[in-house]
Amino acid sequence: MEKKELPEMLRKYFWDCSFEGLRLAQYPIFISERILNLGDMDSLRWLFSKIDKEFLIDLVNKSRNLNKKTKNYLKLMLC
């Protein structure tokens, strides 16, 4: 995972927090859940290129913050 700032295209998903302070290396679960729940195809492609598949599988299985449709879809796509 990178220590750089998130790309500007993701700002719209983090309206409720300090976007400049978000780092994927520091908050991988929060950032991943938000993008998985709300993201478009470009943001999902970015996430999948930055996060390990095993991390995402574990996140989908354990997360309480992903909505049911997202969880079901990702279980089919990742497993």
N, CA, C and O atoms as CSV, one atom per row, in Angstrom:
chain,resi,resn,atom,element,x,y,z
A,1,MET,N,N,0.832,-1.176,0.000
A,1,MET,CA,C,0.000,0.000,0.000
A,1,MET,C,C,0.882,1.247,0.000
A,1,MET,O,O,1.977,1.251,0.562
A,2,GLU,N,N,0.397,2.275,-0.624
A,2,GLU,CA,C,1.187,3.481,-0.787
A,2,GLU,C,C,0.959,4.463,0.352
A,2,GLU,O,O,-0.087,4.464,1.001
A,3,LYS,N,N,1.966,5.296,0.574
A,3,LYS,CA,C,1.866,6.327,1.606
A,3,LYS,C,C,1.443,7.667,1.015
A,3,LYS,O,O,1.290,8.643,1.749
A,4,LYS,N,N,1.255,7.728,-0.281
A,4,LYS,CA,C,0.870,8.967,-0.959
A,4,LYS,C,C,-0.573,9.337,-0.641
A,4,LYS,O,O,-1.340,8.555,-0.080
A,5,GLU,N,N,-0.899,10.547,-1.020
A,5,GLU,CA,C,-2.274,11.007,-0.895
A,5,GLU,C,C,-3.163,10.239,-1.858
A,5,GLU,O,O,-2.691,9.642,-2.825
A,6,LEU,N,N,-4.433,10.265,-1.581
A,6,LEU,CA,C,-5.403,9.633,-2.480
A,6,LEU,C,C,-5.580,10.498,-3.722
A,6,LEU,O,O,-5.413,11.716,-3.654
A,7,PRO,N,N,-5.916,9.887,-4.852
A,7,PRO,CA,C,-6.157,10.694,-6.059
A,7,PRO,C,C,-7.360,11.615,-5.882
A,7,PRO,O,O,-8.300,11.297,-5.154
A,8,GLU,N,N,-7.318,12.732,-6.543
A,8,GLU,CA,C,-8.370,13.750,-6.440
A,8,GLU,C,C,-9.744,13.201,-6.807
A,8,GLU,O,O,-10.749,13.663,-6.268
A,9,MET,N,N,-9.810,12.229,-7.709
A,9,MET,CA,C,-11.097,11.676,-8.134
A,9,MET,C,C,-11.865,11.019,-6.978
A,9,MET,O,O,-13.069,10.790,-7.092
A,10,LEU,N,N,-11.181,10.715,-5.871
A,10,LEU,CA,C,-11.830,10.069,-4.725
A,10,LEU,C,C,-12.383,11.061,-3.703
A,10,LEU,O,O,-13.088,10.664,-2.775
A,11,ARG,N,N,-12.072,12.329,-3.863
A,11,ARG,CA,C,-12.496,13.347,-2.889
A,11,ARG,C,C,-14.004,13.303,-2.628
A,11,ARG,O,O,-14.435,13.474,-1.488
A,12,LYS,N,N,-14.802,13.079,-3.664
A,12,LYS,CA,C,-16.259,13.117,-3.505
A,12,LYS,C,C,-16.792,12.041,-2.560
A,12,LYS,O,O,-17.909,12.170,-2.059
A,13,TYR,N,N,-16.022,10.986,-2.307
A,13,TYR,CA,C,-16.464,9.921,-1.410
A,13,TYR,C,C,-16.110,10.181,0.051
A,13,TYR,O,O,-16.565,9.466,0.943
A,14,PHE,N,N,-15.298,11.205,0.288
A,14,PHE,CA,C,-14.835,11.498,1.641
A,14,PHE,C,C,-15.185,12.932,2.031
A,14,PHE,O,O,-14.346,13.672,2.544
A,15,TRP,N,N,-16.438,13.308,1.779
A,15,TRP,CA,C,-16.929,14.658,2.049
A,15,TRP,C,C,-16.978,14.981,3.534
A,15,TRP,O,O,-16.982,16.150,3.918
A,16,ASP,N,N,-17.015,13.957,4.364
A,16,ASP,CA,C,-17.235,14.154,5.789
A,16,ASP,C,C,-15.954,14.101,6.626
A,16,ASP,O,O,-16.023,14.079,7.855
A,17,CYS,N,N,-14.804,14.080,5.982
A,17,CYS,CA,C,-13.546,14.019,6.724
A,17,CYS,C,C,-12.469,14.820,5.985
A,17,CYS,O,O,-12.688,15.296,4.871
A,18,SER,N,N,-11.336,14.956,6.606
A,18,SER,CA,C,-10.227,15.705,6.005
A,18,SER,C,C,-9.568,14.860,4.920
A,18,SER,O,O,-8.770,13.970,5.216
A,19,PHE,N,N,-9.902,15.139,3.678
A,19,PHE,CA,C,-9.400,14.345,2.554
A,19,PHE,C,C,-7.876,14.397,2.463
A,19,PHE,O,O,-7.240,13.388,2.158
A,20,GLU,N,N,-7.294,15.546,2.722
A,20,GLU,CA,C,-5.844,15.701,2.614
A,20,GLU,C,C,-5.099,14.828,3.623
A,20,GLU,O,O,-3.945,14.466,3.394
A,21,GLY,N,N,-5.740,14.493,4.717
A,21,GLY,CA,C,-5.102,13.681,5.754
A,21,GLY,C,C,-5.241,12.184,5.553
A,21,GLY,O,O,-4.651,11.406,6.302
A,22,LEU,N,N,-5.999,11.769,4.569
A,22,LEU,CA,C,-6.212,10.328,4.362
A,22,LEU,C,C,-5.050,9.707,3.609
A,22,LEU,O,O,-4.604,10.227,2.586
A,23,ARG,N,N,-4.570,8.598,4.124
A,23,ARG,CA,C,-3.527,7.811,3.473
A,23,ARG,C,C,-3.980,6.362,3.482
A,23,ARG,O,O,-4.441,5.854,4.504
A,24,LEU,N,N,-3.850,5.712,2.365
A,24,LEU,CA,C,-4.273,4.320,2.254
A,24,LEU,C,C,-3.509,3.427,3.232
A,24,LEU,O,O,-4.076,2.482,3.781
A,25,ALA,N,N,-2.246,3.719,3.448
A,25,ALA,CA,C,-1.443,2.921,4.374
A,25,ALA,C,C,-1.932,3.054,5.822
A,25,ALA,O,O,-1.792,2.119,6.610
A,26,GLN,N,N,-2.505,4.208,6.171
A,26,GLN,CA,C,-2.980,4.444,7.534
A,26,GLN,C,C,-4.405,3.946,7.757
A,26,GLN,O,O,-4.721,3.435,8.831
A,27,TYR,N,N,-5.266,4.090,6.751
A,27,TYR,CA,C,-6.685,3.784,6.905
A,27,TYR,C,C,-7.195,2.855,5.799
A,27,TYR,O,O,-8.151,3.207,5.109
A,28,PRO,N,N,-6.594,1.698,5.612
A,28,PRO,CA,C,-6.995,0.844,4.479
A,28,PRO,C,C,-8.434,0.335,4.580
A,28,PRO,O,O,-9.112,0.206,3.560
A,29,ILE,N,N,-8.900,0.051,5.771
A,29,ILE,CA,C,-10.254,-0.487,5.931
A,29,ILE,C,C,-11.287,0.602,5.653
A,29,ILE,O,O,-12.212,0.392,4.867
A,30,PHE,N,N,-11.138,1.757,6.287
A,30,PHE,CA,C,-12.076,2.857,6.097
A,30,PHE,C,C,-12.161,3.264,4.632
A,30,PHE,O,O,-13.257,3.397,4.086
A,31,ILE,N,N,-11.022,3.461,3.998
A,31,ILE,CA,C,-10.991,3.900,2.603
A,31,ILE,C,C,-11.573,2.829,1.686
A,31,ILE,O,O,-12.343,3.140,0.778
A,32,SER,N,N,-11.216,1.591,1.917
A,32,SER,CA,C,-11.718,0.487,1.077
A,32,SER,C,C,-13.228,0.340,1.204
A,32,SER,O,O,-13.925,0.199,0.199
A,33,GLU,N,N,-13.734,0.372,2.425
A,33,GLU,CA,C,-15.181,0.236,2.611
A,33,GLU,C,C,-15.937,1.364,1.920
A,33,GLU,O,O,-16.961,1.127,1.279
A,34,ARG,N,N,-15.439,2.577,2.048
A,34,ARG,CA,C,-16.117,3.718,1.456
A,34,ARG,C,C,-16.147,3.596,-0.069
A,34,ARG,O,O,-17.176,3.850,-0.695
A,35,ILE,N,N,-15.027,3.212,-0.659
A,35,ILE,CA,C,-14.964,3.088,-2.114
A,35,ILE,C,C,-15.793,1.899,-2.590
A,35,ILE,O,O,-16.464,1.990,-3.618
A,36,LEU,N,N,-15.758,0.798,-1.867
A,36,LEU,CA,C,-16.555,-0.368,-2.265
A,36,LEU,C,C,-18.052,-0.074,-2.206
A,36,LEU,O,O,-18.807,-0.528,-3.065
A,37,ASN,N,N,-18.481,0.673,-1.212
A,37,ASN,CA,C,-19.902,1.000,-1.081
A,37,ASN,C,C,-20.363,2.071,-2.064
A,37,ASN,O,O,-21.463,1.971,-2.609
A,38,LEU,N,N,-19.552,3.079,-2.296
A,38,LEU,CA,C,-20.001,4.254,-3.035
A,38,LEU,C,C,-19.308,4.479,-4.369
A,38,LEU,O,O,-19.776,5.280,-5.179
A,39,GLY,N,N,-18.210,3.792,-4.609
A,39,GLY,CA,C,-17.349,4.114,-5.737
A,39,GLY,C,C,-17.905,3.768,-7.107
A,39,GLY,O,O,-18.759,2.895,-7.261
A,40,ASP,N,N,-17.383,4.493,-8.106
A,40,ASP,CA,C,-17.693,4.191,-9.504
A,40,ASP,C,C,-16.603,3.253,-10.035
A,40,ASP,O,O,-15.721,2.838,-9.284
A,41,MET,N,N,-16.666,2.922,-11.320
A,41,MET,CA,C,-15.727,1.954,-11.881
A,41,MET,C,C,-14.283,2.449,-11.821
A,41,MET,O,O,-13.379,1.656,-11.558
A,42,ASP,N,N,-14.049,3.717,-12.052
A,42,ASP,CA,C,-12.682,4.241,-11.993
A,42,ASP,C,C,-12.097,4.130,-10.583
A,42,ASP,O,O,-10.940,3.747,-10.412
A,43,SER,N,N,-12.899,4.466,-9.586
A,43,SER,CA,C,-12.400,4.386,-8.210
A,43,SER,C,C,-12.197,2.933,-7.785
A,43,SER,O,O,-11.258,2.630,-7.049
A,44,LEU,N,N,-13.064,2.041,-8.240
A,44,LEU,CA,C,-12.883,0.624,-7.928
A,44,LEU,C,C,-11.626,0.064,-8.596
A,44,LEU,O,O,-10.895,-0.717,-7.988
A,45,ARG,N,N,-11.379,0.457,-9.829
A,45,ARG,CA,C,-10.148,0.019,-10.509
A,45,ARG,C,C,-8.916,0.502,-9.747
A,45,ARG,O,O,-7.952,-0.241,-9.564
A,46,TRP,N,N,-8.965,1.756,-9.308
A,46,TRP,CA,C,-7.848,2.288,-8.538
A,46,TRP,C,C,-7.643,1.461,-7.270
A,46,TRP,O,O,-6.520,1.066,-6.955
A,47,LEU,N,N,-8.729,1.201,-6.545
A,47,LEU,CA,C,-8.631,0.431,-5.303
A,47,LEU,C,C,-8.080,-0.964,-5.560
A,47,LEU,O,O,-7.185,-1.415,-4.844
A,48,PHE,N,N,-8.592,-1.646,-6.559
A,48,PHE,CA,C,-8.138,-3.002,-6.855
A,48,PHE,C,C,-6.677,-3.035,-7.275
A,48,PHE,O,O,-6.010,-4.053,-7.094
A,49,SER,N,N,-6.168,-1.947,-7.831
A,49,SER,CA,C,-4.758,-1.898,-8.223
A,49,SER,C,C,-3.842,-1.612,-7.028
A,49,SER,O,O,-2.639,-1.863,-7.094
A,50,LYS,N,N,-4.411,-1.089,-5.941
A,50,LYS,CA,C,-3.606,-0.709,-4.775
A,50,LYS,C,C,-3.701,-1.681,-3.608
A,50,LYS,O,O,-2.782,-1.761,-2.793
A,51,ILE,N,N,-4.794,-2.413,-3.520
A,51,ILE,CA,C,-5.050,-3.279,-2.369
A,51,ILE,C,C,-4.936,-4.737,-2.785
A,51,ILE,O,O,-5.363,-5.123,-3.873
A,52,ASP,N,N,-4.362,-5.528,-1.915
A,52,ASP,CA,C,-4.203,-6.956,-2.133
A,52,ASP,C,C,-5.564,-7.662,-2.146
A,52,ASP,O,O,-6.442,-7.337,-1.347
A,53,LYS,N,N,-5.730,-8.608,-3.038
A,53,LYS,CA,C,-6.995,-9.335,-3.166
A,53,LYS,C,C,-7.361,-10.057,-1.864
A,53,LYS,O,O,-8.531,-10.089,-1.484
A,54,GLU,N,N,-6.387,-10.625,-1.191
A,54,GLU,CA,C,-6.653,-11.332,0.072
A,54,GLU,C,C,-7.173,-10.373,1.147
A,54,GLU,O,O,-8.039,-10.736,1.943
A,55,PHE,N,N,-6.643,-9.159,1.163
A,55,PHE,CA,C,-7.136,-8.142,2.095
A,55,PHE,C,C,-8.602,-7.840,1.814
A,55,PHE,O,O,-9.404,-7.746,2.743
A,56,LEU,N,N,-8.957,-7.688,0.548
A,56,LEU,CA,C,-10.346,-7.381,0.180
A,56,LEU,C,C,-11.284,-8.538,0.529
A,56,LEU,O,O,-12.396,-8.309,1.007
A,57,ILE,N,N,-10.852,-9.760,0.297
A,57,ILE,CA,C,-11.679,-10.925,0.645
A,57,ILE,C,C,-11.935,-10.945,2.147
A,57,ILE,O,O,-13.067,-11.154,2.584
A,58,ASP,N,N,-10.890,-10.729,2.934
A,58,ASP,CA,C,-11.026,-10.699,4.388
A,58,ASP,C,C,-11.939,-9.549,4.825
A,58,ASP,O,O,-12.765,-9.713,5.723
A,59,LEU,N,N,-11.788,-8.405,4.198
A,59,LEU,CA,C,-12.622,-7.249,4.512
A,59,LEU,C,C,-14.092,-7.536,4.222
A,59,LEU,O,O,-14.959,-7.221,5.037
A,60,VAL,N,N,-14.371,-8.120,3.088
A,60,VAL,CA,C,-15.756,-8.432,2.716
A,60,VAL,C,C,-16.369,-9.410,3.715
A,60,VAL,O,O,-17.540,-9.281,4.072
A,61,ASN,N,N,-15.598,-10.366,4.157
A,61,ASN,CA,C,-16.119,-11.364,5.094
A,61,ASN,C,C,-16.340,-10.818,6.501
A,61,ASN,O,O,-17.208,-11.311,7.221
A,62,LYS,N,N,-15.574,-9.814,6.903
A,62,LYS,CA,C,-15.634,-9.319,8.283
A,62,LYS,C,C,-16.345,-7.980,8.463
A,62,LYS,O,O,-16.793,-7.665,9.565
A,63,SER,N,N,-16.452,-7.201,7.412
A,63,SER,CA,C,-16.953,-5.834,7.544
A,63,SER,C,C,-18.428,-5.770,7.931
A,63,SER,O,O,-19.258,-6.541,7.451
A,64,ARG,N,N,-18.715,-4.831,8.810
A,64,ARG,CA,C,-20.101,-4.528,9.168
A,64,ARG,C,C,-20.580,-3.250,8.477
A,64,ARG,O,O,-21.740,-2.862,8.608
A,65,ASN,N,N,-19.687,-2.611,7.751
A,65,ASN,CA,C,-20.010,-1.335,7.120
A,65,ASN,C,C,-20.338,-1.443,5.641
A,65,ASN,O,O,-20.794,-0.470,5.040
A,66,LEU,N,N,-20.119,-2.587,5.051
A,66,LEU,CA,C,-20.490,-2.778,3.643
A,66,LEU,C,C,-21.960,-3.133,3.557
A,66,LEU,O,O,-22.452,-3.933,4.353
A,67,ASN,N,N,-22.673,-2.547,2.597
A,67,ASN,CA,C,-24.082,-2.901,2.481
A,67,ASN,C,C,-24.226,-4.312,1.905
A,67,ASN,O,O,-23.283,-4.840,1.316
A,68,LYS,N,N,-25.380,-4.912,2.070
A,68,LYS,CA,C,-25.590,-6.318,1.697
A,68,LYS,C,C,-25.370,-6.574,0.214
A,68,LYS,O,O,-24.773,-7.583,-0.160
A,69,LYS,N,N,-25.845,-5.676,-0.625
A,69,LYS,CA,C,-25.664,-5.861,-2.071
A,69,LYS,C,C,-24.187,-5.838,-2.446
A,69,LYS,O,O,-23.730,-6.646,-3.254
A,70,THR,N,N,-23.459,-4.922,-1.863
A,70,THR,CA,C,-22.025,-4.828,-2.135
A,70,THR,C,C,-21.316,-6.090,-1.681
A,70,THR,O,O,-20.491,-6.641,-2.409
A,71,LYS,N,N,-21.637,-6.552,-0.470
A,71,LYS,CA,C,-21.013,-7.764,0.055
A,71,LYS,C,C,-21.292,-8.970,-0.843
A,71,LYS,O,O,-20.375,-9.719,-1.181
A,72,ASN,N,N,-22.541,-9.155,-1.225
A,72,ASN,CA,C,-22.892,-10.294,-2.070
A,72,ASN,C,C,-22.176,-10.236,-3.404
A,72,ASN,O,O,-21.651,-11.248,-3.868
A,73,TYR,N,N,-22.146,-9.070,-4.027
A,73,TYR,CA,C,-21.478,-8.902,-5.310
A,73,TYR,C,C,-19.988,-9.208,-5.198
A,73,TYR,O,O,-19.430,-9.934,-6.021
A,74,LEU,N,N,-19.353,-8.649,-4.178
A,74,LEU,CA,C,-17.912,-8.846,-4.025
A,74,LEU,C,C,-17.569,-10.288,-3.676
A,74,LEU,O,O,-16.527,-10.790,-4.095
A,75,LYS,N,N,-18.419,-10.952,-2.926
A,75,LYS,CA,C,-18.174,-12.372,-2.623
A,75,LYS,C,C,-18.176,-13.186,-3.901
A,75,LYS,O,O,-17.369,-14.102,-4.060
A,76,LEU,N,N,-19.081,-12.857,-4.813
A,76,LEU,CA,C,-19.128,-13.568,-6.096
A,76,LEU,C,C,-17.916,-13.229,-6.965
A,76,LEU,O,O,-17.370,-14.105,-7.635
A,77,MET,N,N,-17.499,-11.975,-6.956
A,77,MET,CA,C,-16.423,-11.527,-7.835
A,77,MET,C,C,-15.029,-11.911,-7.319
A,77,MET,O,O,-14.143,-12.221,-8.115
A,78,LEU,N,N,-14.832,-11.893,-6.024
A,78,LEU,CA,C,-13.502,-12.104,-5.470
A,78,LEU,C,C,-13.193,-13.555,-5.093
A,78,LEU,O,O,-12.030,-13.957,-5.065
A,79,CYS,N,N,-14.211,-14.318,-4.811
A,79,CYS,CA,C,-13.967,-15.692,-4.336
A,79,CYS,C,C,-14.071,-16.708,-5.455
A,79,CYS,O,O,-13.894,-17.904,-5.221
